[in-house]
Amino acid sequence: MKVGIIGATGYGGLELIRFLYNHKEVERLELFTSSEEGTLFSSKFPHLANMYEQPLQKIDYDVLSQFDVVFASTPSGVSTDLFPPLVNRGPKLIDLSGDFRLKNPDSYETWYKKTPPPPEIVEASVYGLTEWNERAIKEAALIANPGCYPTAVLLSLLPLIKEKCIDPSFLIIDAKSGISGAGNKPSQTTHYSEANESLSIYKINEHQHIPEIEQAISMFAGVETKISFNTHLVPMTRGILSTSYAQVMPGITQKQLTDCLQAAYEHQPFVRVVEDATSVGTNRVKGSNYCDVFAKLDERTGRATIIGVIDNLVKGAAGQAIQNMNVQMNLPQTLGLQVVPLFI
């Protein structure tokens, strides 16, 4: 396959390169930019010396139309203009930003504060939550790769909502992420002296992933709900741990919660159902495409605590995008992604 990446200088783009470099079906990998044409990529990222010595190329639609797959790993708002000229021109398109995730253009404008993309392209795009939308992904010309927080939240909650194990009418979700989720452009919030040895909350009740999670619950579980969702910044580089709280339905036991998760993901290679709480942690999935899920019933209150853990740059971005590419191209989902978590 001939694969192109637009926006390779961000953390998501770098992870795409890391995995695609060892992907057996990728014969050619080229990087494109809107601002740094001709720059030798390894001069910006010395860890790729003697591995990727090609210069960045300008964005040329005639050239890109000849690729098999084109990834866009750009900030939200960029793909809105970037991808439409490539739709139905040949390559499979996978967007890692939020531009094509929300089907309601007014919702996108409200939550992202940007002009929505063309409605006909949004309507034709497919939400790339691989474990829940594989059939549609196979036929998709444009995939909207899920956000990092929604991936962890949805993979842990969807089976329990769909099988009526928990009450979806009142969901409280507390999610924590490493600093790499903010991208590689420094800000006061992510400055070392500001973030180190500190736990902070941000975008209180107004994170742009709220409508994405609600839309996906409606899409895959057939339930309309409004969630309480808040995010926190943890002084570590990688990882997301999502903790959700929900009332269990009458008569539901701990075994039923665990059995429900296991049944949903029995044949899914990248979702692992954890039964021991001491095995839950971001270092168990670091650097890998795994998502670990866990549910614990509190019999005293009748509530369940539901955990989803991912590496935000892999399963929450580049890894899931490659998993979707594999599905699109009728390849094994695991191809190029079979790496052991770093752990230490």
C-alpha positions as CSV (number, residue, x, y, z in Angstrom):
1,M,0.0,0.0,0.0
2,K,1.0,3.6,-0.6
3,V,0.2,5.7,2.4
4,G,0.3,9.4,3.0
5,I,0.2,11.4,6.3
6,I,-0.8,15.1,6.5
7,G,0.2,16.6,9.8
8,A,3.0,14.2,10.7
9,T,4.8,16.6,13.0
10,G,2.2,16.3,15.8
11,Y,2.3,13.5,18.4
12,G,-0.5,11.6,16.6
13,G,1.4,11.8,13.3
14,L,4.6,10.6,14.9
15,E,2.7,7.5,16.3
16,L,1.3,6.8,12.9
17,I,4.9,6.8,11.5
18,R,6.0,4.5,14.4
19,F,3.5,1.8,13.6
20,L,3.3,2.2,9.8
21,Y,7.0,1.9,9.5
22,N,6.7,-1.7,10.6
23,H,3.4,-2.5,8.8
24,K,4.0,-5.3,6.4
25,E,1.6,-4.1,3.8
26,V,2.8,-0.5,3.7
27,E,5.3,-0.3,0.9
28,R,5.6,3.5,0.7
29,L,5.0,6.1,3.4
30,E,5.1,9.8,2.5
31,L,4.6,12.9,4.7
32,F,2.9,16.1,3.6
33,T,2.8,19.6,5.1
34,S,1.2,23.0,4.5
35,S,4.1,25.0,5.9
36,E,7.4,23.2,6.1
37,E,7.9,21.9,2.6
38,G,11.4,20.5,1.9
39,T,12.3,20.1,5.6
40,L,14.1,16.9,6.3
41,F,11.8,15.1,8.7
42,S,14.6,13.5,10.7
43,S,16.1,16.9,11.3
44,K,13.0,17.8,13.3
45,F,12.8,14.4,15.0
46,P,16.3,12.9,15.5
47,H,14.9,9.7,16.9
48,L,14.0,8.9,13.2
49,A,17.6,9.3,12.0
50,N,18.6,6.6,9.5
51,M,15.0,5.5,9.5
52,Y,13.0,8.2,7.9
53,E,15.2,10.7,5.9
54,Q,12.6,12.0,3.4
55,P,11.7,15.7,3.2
56,L,8.2,16.9,3.9
57,Q,6.2,17.4,0.8
58,K,3.7,20.1,-0.1
59,I,0.0,19.2,-0.2
60,D,-0.8,18.3,-3.8
61,Y,-4.2,16.7,-4.5
62,D,-3.2,15.2,-7.8
63,V,-0.4,13.4,-6.0
64,L,-2.5,12.4,-3.0
65,S,-5.2,11.1,-5.1
66,Q,-2.9,8.3,-6.2
67,F,-2.4,7.0,-2.7
68,D,-4.3,4.0,-1.2
69,V,-4.8,5.7,2.2
70,V,-4.3,9.2,3.4
71,F,-4.4,10.1,7.1
72,A,-4.9,13.6,8.4
73,S,-3.5,14.2,11.9
74,T,-4.2,17.9,12.1
75,P,-5.9,20.3,14.6
76,S,-9.7,20.5,14.5
77,G,-10.9,22.8,11.7
78,V,-8.1,21.9,9.2
79,S,-9.6,18.8,7.7
80,T,-12.8,20.6,7.1
81,D,-11.1,22.3,4.1
82,L,-8.4,19.7,3.6
83,F,-10.3,16.5,2.9
84,P,-13.3,17.5,0.7
85,P,-11.2,17.8,-2.5
86,L,-10.0,14.2,-1.9
87,V,-13.4,12.6,-1.3
88,N,-14.1,9.9,-3.9
89,R,-10.9,10.6,-5.8
90,G,-9.2,7.3,-4.9
91,P,-7.7,7.0,-1.5
92,K,-9.3,5.9,1.7
93,L,-9.4,8.9,4.1
94,I,-8.9,8.7,7.8
95,D,-9.2,11.9,9.9
96,L,-7.9,12.0,13.4
97,S,-9.4,15.3,14.3
98,G,-13.0,16.0,15.4
99,D,-14.1,17.6,12.1
100,F,-16.3,14.8,10.8
101,R,-17.5,13.1,14.0
102,L,-20.6,15.1,14.8
103,K,-23.4,14.6,12.4
104,N,-25.2,17.8,13.5
105,P,-23.4,20.8,12.1
106,D,-24.9,23.1,14.7
107,S,-23.5,20.9,17.4
108,Y,-20.0,21.0,15.8
109,E,-20.1,24.8,15.6
110,T,-21.3,25.1,19.2
111,W,-18.8,22.8,20.7
112,Y,-15.8,23.3,18.5
113,K,-16.3,27.0,17.8
114,K,-15.5,26.5,14.1
115,T,-17.3,26.4,10.8
116,P,-18.6,22.9,10.1
117,P,-17.5,20.9,7.1
118,P,-19.8,20.3,4.1
119,P,-22.9,18.4,5.4
120,E,-23.0,15.9,2.6
121,I,-19.4,14.8,3.5
122,V,-20.2,14.6,7.2
123,E,-23.2,12.5,6.4
124,A,-21.1,10.1,4.3
125,S,-18.4,9.8,6.9
126,V,-18.3,6.8,9.2
127,Y,-17.5,6.9,12.9
128,G,-14.5,4.7,13.4
129,L,-15.1,3.0,16.7
130,T,-13.7,-0.2,15.3
131,E,-15.2,-2.7,17.7
132,W,-18.7,-1.3,17.3
133,N,-18.8,-0.2,13.6
134,E,-16.6,-2.7,11.7
135,R,-19.2,-3.4,9.0
136,A,-19.6,0.3,8.1
137,I,-15.9,0.9,8.3
138,K,-15.2,-1.8,5.7
139,E,-17.2,0.3,3.1
140,A,-16.2,3.7,4.2
141,A,-14.4,6.2,2.0
142,L,-13.9,8.6,4.9
143,I,-13.5,7.6,8.5
144,A,-13.9,10.0,11.4
145,N,-11.5,8.5,14.0
146,P,-13.0,8.8,17.5
147,G,-11.6,11.1,20.1
148,C,-9.3,9.7,22.8
149,Y,-11.6,10.3,25.7
150,P,-14.7,8.9,23.9
151,T,-12.8,5.8,23.0
152,A,-12.0,4.9,26.6
153,V,-15.5,5.9,27.8
154,L,-17.5,4.2,25.0
155,L,-15.6,0.9,25.0
156,S,-16.2,0.6,28.7
157,L,-19.9,1.7,28.8
158,L,-21.5,0.6,25.6
159,P,-22.0,-3.1,26.4
160,L,-23.5,-2.3,29.8
161,I,-25.9,0.2,28.3
162,K,-26.9,-1.9,25.3
163,E,-27.6,-4.9,27.5
164,K,-29.5,-2.9,30.1
165,C,-27.1,-3.6,32.9
166,I,-26.9,0.0,33.9
167,D,-29.2,3.0,33.9
168,P,-28.0,5.4,31.1
169,S,-30.2,8.3,32.2
170,F,-27.7,9.5,34.8
171,L,-24.0,8.9,33.9
172,I,-21.2,10.7,35.6
173,I,-17.8,10.3,33.9
174,D,-14.5,11.4,35.4
175,A,-11.6,11.2,33.0
176,K,-7.9,11.9,33.4
177,S,-5.3,12.3,30.7
178,G,-1.6,12.7,30.3
179,I,-0.2,16.0,28.9
180,S,0.4,14.7,25.4
181,G,-3.3,14.9,24.8
182,A,-2.9,18.7,24.5
183,G,-0.6,18.3,21.5
184,N,3.0,19.4,21.1
185,K,2.6,23.1,21.1
186,P,3.4,24.4,24.6
187,S,1.0,26.5,26.6
188,Q,1.0,27.8,30.1
189,T,-1.3,24.9,31.2
190,T,1.1,22.3,29.8
191,H,4.3,24.1,30.8
192,Y,6.4,21.7,33.0
193,S,6.5,24.0,36.0
194,E,2.7,24.5,35.8
195,A,1.8,20.9,35.3
196,N,4.4,19.0,37.3
197,E,3.2,17.7,40.7
198,S,-0.3,19.1,40.0
199,L,-3.6,17.6,39.1
200,S,-6.0,20.1,37.4
201,I,-9.5,20.1,35.9
202,Y,-10.2,21.8,32.6
203,K,-13.2,22.6,30.3
204,I,-15.6,22.0,33.1
205,N,-18.9,20.8,31.6
206,E,-18.0,22.0,28.2
207,H,-15.5,19.5,26.7
208,Q,-16.1,19.0,23.0
209,H,-16.1,15.3,23.4
210,I,-19.4,15.4,25.3
211,P,-21.7,15.5,22.2
212,E,-19.5,12.8,20.6
213,I,-20.0,10.4,23.5
214,E,-23.8,11.1,23.6
215,Q,-24.1,10.7,19.8
216,A,-22.3,7.3,19.9
217,I,-24.4,6.0,22.8
218,S,-27.5,6.8,20.7
219,M,-25.9,5.3,17.6
220,F,-24.7,2.0,19.1
221,A,-26.9,1.4,22.1
222,G,-30.1,3.1,20.9
223,V,-30.4,5.3,23.9
224,E,-30.7,9.1,24.2
225,T,-29.0,10.5,27.2
226,K,-27.1,13.5,28.6
227,I,-23.9,12.8,30.5
228,S,-21.9,14.7,33.1
229,F,-18.4,14.5,31.8
230,N,-15.3,16.2,33.1
231,T,-11.6,15.9,32.3
232,H,-8.4,16.3,34.3
233,L,-4.8,16.8,33.4
234,V,-2.3,14.4,35.1
235,P,1.5,15.1,35.2
236,M,2.4,12.2,33.0
237,T,3.0,12.0,29.2
238,R,0.7,9.3,28.0
239,G,-2.5,7.6,29.1
240,I,-6.2,8.1,29.8
241,L,-8.2,6.5,32.6
242,S,-11.9,7.1,32.5
243,T,-14.0,6.4,35.5
244,S,-17.8,6.3,35.0
245,Y,-20.5,6.0,37.7
246,A,-23.9,4.6,37.0
247,Q,-26.9,3.0,38.8
248,V,-27.2,-0.7,38.0
249,M,-30.6,-2.0,36.8
250,P,-32.6,-4.1,39.4
251,G,-31.2,-7.6,40.0
252,I,-27.9,-7.0,38.1
253,T,-25.0,-8.7,39.8
254,Q,-21.2,-8.3,39.7
255,K,-20.9,-11.5,37.6
256,Q,-23.4,-10.1,35.0
257,L,-21.4,-6.9,34.7
258,T,-18.2,-8.8,34.0
259,D,-20.0,-11.4,31.7
260,C,-21.5,-8.6,29.7
261,L,-18.1,-7.0,29.0
262,Q,-16.6,-10.4,28.2
263,A,-19.3,-11.3,25.8
264,A,-19.1,-8.0,24.0
265,Y,-15.3,-8.2,23.4
266,E,-14.7,-12.0,23.3
267,H,-13.5,-11.8,19.7
268,Q,-12.0,-8.3,19.8
269,P,-8.2,-8.4,19.8
270,F,-7.6,-5.0,21.5
271,V,-10.1,-4.9,24.3
272,R,-9.2,-6.7,27.5
273,V,-11.7,-7.3,30.3
274,V,-9.9,-7.0,33.6
275,E,-11.3,-8.6,36.7
276,D,-8.7,-7.6,39.3
277,A,-8.7,-3.8,40.1
278,T,-5.0,-3.9,41.0
279,S,-4.3,-4.7,37.3
280,V,-6.0,-1.5,36.1
281,G,-3.6,1.3,35.2
282,T,-2.3,3.4,32.3
283,N,1.1,1.7,32.4
284,R,-0.6,-1.6,31.5
285,V,-1.5,-0.2,28.0
286,K,1.3,2.4,27.5
287,G,2.5,2.5,23.9
288,S,0.0,-0.1,22.7
289,N,-3.4,-0.3,21.0
290,Y,-5.1,-2.1,23.9
291,C,-8.0,-0.8,25.9
292,D,-8.6,-2.4,29.3
293,V,-12.1,-2.3,30.7
294,F,-13.3,-3.1,34.3
295,A,-16.6,-2.9,36.2
296,K,-17.2,-3.1,39.9
297,L,-20.6,-3.2,41.6
298,D,-21.1,-1.4,44.9
299,E,-23.8,-3.5,46.4
300,R,-24.3,-0.9,49.2
301,T,-25.3,1.9,46.9
302,G,-26.4,-0.2,43.9
303,R,-24.0,1.7,41.7
304,A,-21.3,0.5,39.3
305,T,-17.8,2.0,38.9
306,I,-16.8,1.4,35.3
307,I,-13.2,1.9,34.0
308,G,-11.7,2.3,30.6
309,V,-7.9,2.7,30.1
310,I,-6.0,3.5,26.9
311,D,-2.9,5.1,25.6
312,N,-4.4,8.4,24.3
313,L,-1.9,8.5,21.4
314,V,-2.4,4.9,20.2
315,K,-5.8,3.4,20.9
316,G,-7.0,7.0,21.3
317,A,-5.6,8.2,18.0
318,A,-3.0,6.6,15.7
319,G,-3.4,3.0,16.7
320,Q,-7.2,3.0,16.2
321,A,-6.7,4.8,12.9
322,I,-4.4,2.1,11.6
323,Q,-6.9,-0.6,13.0
324,N,-9.5,1.1,10.9
325,M,-7.3,1.2,7.9
326,N,-6.7,-2.5,8.3
327,V,-10.5,-3.1,8.3
328,Q,-11.0,-0.9,5.3
329,M,-8.3,-2.8,3.3
330,N,-9.6,-6.2,4.4
331,L,-6.4,-6.9,6.5
332,P,-6.2,-8.4,10.0
333,Q,-7.1,-5.8,12.5
334,T,-3.9,-6.5,14.4
335,L,-1.5,-6.1,11.5
336,G,1.2,-3.6,12.4
337,L,-0.2,-3.1,15.9
338,Q,1.0,-6.2,17.7
339,V,3.3,-4.5,20.2
340,V,3.7,-5.3,23.9
341,P,2.8,-2.4,26.2
342,L,5.9,-0.6,27.5
343,F,4.8,-1.0,31.2
344,I,8.0,0.5,32.6
